[in-house]
Amino acid sequence: MVAGIKAAGRHGANPGERLEAQEFVVDLDVTVDIAEDSLDSTVDYRVLAQAARETVEGTSFELLETLADAVARAVHQFAGVSRATAIVHKPGAARSIGVDDVSAEVTIS
């Protein structure tokens, strides 16, 4: 699990949400197939975090679910990753109605 990956992105159902970057937080749960006790047989968590950040910052989607899918797919593409779950949080999405956080979760196997 790599949790709390922060990135600024332009995602949202309302056009105004895509004009200015907002904070998103990504949690990744990744299953890695390893053959031995060696760093060469796993995936560096820094690389996973960077892939998540690049996806949030370099794309623009209306739906949080679509963004979560894109992040999960970006992480799943690394050699050795057999399953990737991305939970994408948009903390500011519902503050006006007294909700601390909204999130979407997607798993790619």
HUSUL-V566919 format. One record per pair of residues at least 12 apart in sequence whose ideal C-beta (glycine too) atoms are under 10 Angstrom apart, sorted by sequence separation. I is the first residue (numbers start at 1). J is the second residue. If there is no record, write none. Layout:
BEGIN
I;J / I;J
END
This chain:
BEGIN
8;20 / 9;21 / 10;22 / 30;42 / 55;67 / 58;70 / 59;71 / 72;84 / 74;86 / 89;101 / 90;102 / 91;103 / 8;21 / 9;22 / 11;24 / 30;43 / 55;68 / 71;84 / 72;85 / 73;86 / 89;102 / 90;103 / 7;21 / 8;22 / 9;23 / 10;24 / 55;69 / 56;70 / 71;85 / 72;86 / 88;102 / 89;103 / 90;104 / 7;22 / 8;23 / 9;24 / 30;45 / 55;70 / 56;71 / 59;74 / 71;86 / 72;87 / 88;103 / 89;104 / 7;23 / 8;24 / 32;48 / 55;71 / 58;74 / 70;86 / 71;87 / 72;88 / 87;103 / 88;104 / 89;105 / 6;23 / 7;24 / 9;26 / 28;45 / 54;71 / 55;72 / 68;85 / 69;86 / 71;88 / 86;103 / 87;104 / 88;105 / 6;24 / 7;25 / 30;48 / 52;70 / 53;71 / 55;73 / 56;74 / 68;86 / 70;88 / 86;104 / 87;105 / 88;106 / 5;24 / 6;25 / 7;26 / 52;71 / 55;74 / 67;86 / 68;87 / 69;88 / 86;105 / 87;106 / 5;25 / 6;26 / 28;48 / 51;71 / 52;72 / 54;74 / 55;75 / 68;88 / 85;105 / 86;106 / 87;107 / 4;25 / 5;26 / 28;49 / 53;74 / 67;88 / 68;89 / 85;106 / 86;107 / 3;25 / 4;26 / 5;27 / 26;48 / 51;73 / 52;74 / 66;88 / 84;106 / 85;107 / 86;108 / 3;26 / 4;27 / 5;28 / 26;49 / 28;51 / 48;71 / 51;74 / 52;75 / 65;88 / 67;90 / 84;107 / 85;108 / 2;26 / 3;27 / 28;52 / 50;74 / 51;75 / 64;88 / 83;107 / 84;108 / 85;109 / 2;27 / 3;28 / 26;51 / 27;52 / 51;76 / 64;89 / 83;108 / 84;109 / 1;27 / 2;28 / 3;29 / 26;52 / 48;74 / 49;75 / 51;77 / 64;90 / 82;108 / 83;109 / 1;28 / 2;29 / 25;52 / 26;53 / 48;75 / 51;78 / 61;88 / 81;108 / 82;109 / 1;29 / 2;30 / 24;52 / 47;75 / 1;30 / 24;53 / 26;55 / 64;93 / 26;56 / 48;78 / 56;86 / 24;55 / 25;56 / 47;78 / 55;86 / 76;107 / 77;108 / 24;56 / 43;75 / 52;84 / 56;88 / 76;108 / 23;56 / 24;57 / 48;81 / 51;84 / 55;88 / 71;104 / 72;105 / 73;106 / 75;108 / 76;109 / 22;56 / 44;78 / 52;86 / 72;106 / 74;108 / 21;56 / 43;78 / 51;86 / 68;103 / 69;104 / 71;106 / 72;107 / 73;108 / 21;57 / 42;78 / 43;79 / 48;84 / 52;88 / 68;104 / 69;105 / 70;106 / 72;108 / 42;79 / 43;80 / 67;104 / 68;105 / 69;106 / 71;108 / 72;109 / 41;79 / 42;80 / 43;81 / 48;86 / 64;102 / 65;103 / 66;104 / 68;106 / 69;107 / 41;80 / 42;81 / 64;103 / 65;104 / 67;106 / 68;107 / 69;108 / 5;45 / 24;64 / 40;80 / 64;104 / 65;105 / 66;106 / 26;67 / 43;84 / 63;104 / 64;105 / 65;106 / 7;49 / 18;60 / 26;68 / 30;72 / 64;106 / 2;45 / 5;48 / 6;49 / 7;50 / 17;60 / 18;61 / 24;67 / 28;71 / 29;72 / 1;45 / 2;46 / 5;49 / 9;53 / 18;62 / 24;68 / 27;71 / 28;72 / 4;49 / 5;50 / 7;52 / 8;53 / 11;56 / 17;62 / 26;71 / 30;75 / 31;76 / 35;80 / 2;48 / 3;49 / 5;51 / 6;52 / 7;53 / 9;55 / 10;56 / 26;72 / 29;75 / 30;76 / 32;78 / 33;79 / 34;80 / 2;49 / 5;52 / 6;53 / 7;54 / 9;56 / 10;57 / 15;62 / 24;71 / 28;75 / 32;79 / 33;80 / 5;53 / 7;55 / 8;56 / 9;57 / 10;58 / 11;59 / 12;60 / 13;61 / 14;62 / 30;78 / 32;80 / 33;81 / 7;56 / 8;57 / 9;58 / 10;59 / 11;60 / 12;61 / 13;62 / 26;75 / 31;80 / 32;81 / 33;82 / 2;52 / 6;56 / 7;57 / 9;59 / 10;60 / 11;61 / 12;62 / 13;63 / 30;80 / 31;81 / 32;82 / 33;83 / 5;56 / 7;58 / 9;60 / 10;61 / 11;62 / 12;63 / 13;64 / 30;81 / 31;82 / 32;83 / 9;61 / 11;63 / 12;64 / 30;82 / 31;83 / 32;84 / 11;64 / 28;81 / 30;83 / 31;84 / 29;83 / 30;84 / 31;85 / 11;66 / 12;67 / 29;84 / 30;85 / 11;67 / 28;84 / 29;85 / 30;86 / 28;85 / 29;86 / 9;67 / 27;85 / 28;86 / 29;87 / 11;70 / 27;86 / 28;87 / 26;86 / 27;87 / 28;88 / 26;87 / 27;88 / 25;87 / 26;88 / 27;89 / 25;88 / 26;89 / 7;71 / 24;88 / 25;89 / 24;89 / 25;90 / 5;71 / 23;89 / 24;90 / 25;91 / 23;90 / 24;91 / 22;90 / 23;91 / 24;92 / 22;91 / 23;92 / 24;93 / 22;92 / 22;93 / 2;75 / 17;90 / 17;92 / 17;93 / 25;101 / 27;103 / 29;105 / 31;107 / 11;88 / 26;103 / 12;90 / 25;103 / 27;105 / 29;107 / 31;109 / 9;88 / 11;90 / 24;103 / 12;92 / 13;93 / 5;86 / 7;88 / 9;90 / 12;93 / 11;93 / 5;88 / 6;89 / 1;85 / 3;87 / 5;89 / 4;89 / 6;91
END
